[in-house]
Amino acid sequence: MMFIPPARTHFLIGFIFCAGLLLAAYFFQFAQGLEPCPLCISQRLGVFLVGLVMLMGAIHPTGAPGTRRYAIAGILAALLGASISIRHLWIQHLPPDEVPACGPGLSYMLQYFAFTDTLKAMVTGTGDCAKIEWTLLGFSMPFWVLMSFLLLAGWSSLLVFNPRPNRPH
């Protein structure tokens, strides 16, 4: 039988994992000089959302039904993030003549474009999203973020099928 920690600990581990992912993203941006594209920013928001759900699950005392609700919310948030990662990988693997045009930077779009146009660029991507500037074991960063989202969805699903209720201390 697999050991599943109590719900608070389980959610706290998920939150710490998300915090580590965000710290890694900021390390790559500020220490390594890799500028994030719109889809990278969207994936960061997805990690933040999953982390927020995990944190709420860790600090909110609930019974088994509440634990399941937080776990399901964690799964849904992780799958939303995974869909953005899949879109990013798809753009990276398009033939060069099918890559969307490059757009202005995100800060410029936020300042001068309508919010809906900026949001569309953040979820559909631009030509900047096709660049592969970093790999590990031959896989680009969106692949590793996708694996992280799938891991987080799987981690949350453990509590859907075996809720270990959060109890007040």
Buried (B, 14 or more C-beta within 10 A) or exposed (E): EEEBEBBBEBBBBBBBBBBEBEEBBEEBBEEEEBEBBBBBBBBBBBBBBBBBBBBBBBEBEBEBEBBBBBBBBBBBBBBBBBBBBBBBBEBBEBEEEEBBEEBBBBEEBEEEBEEEEBBBBBEBBBBBBBBEEEEEEEBBBBBBBBEBBBEBBEBBBBBBEBBBBBEEE
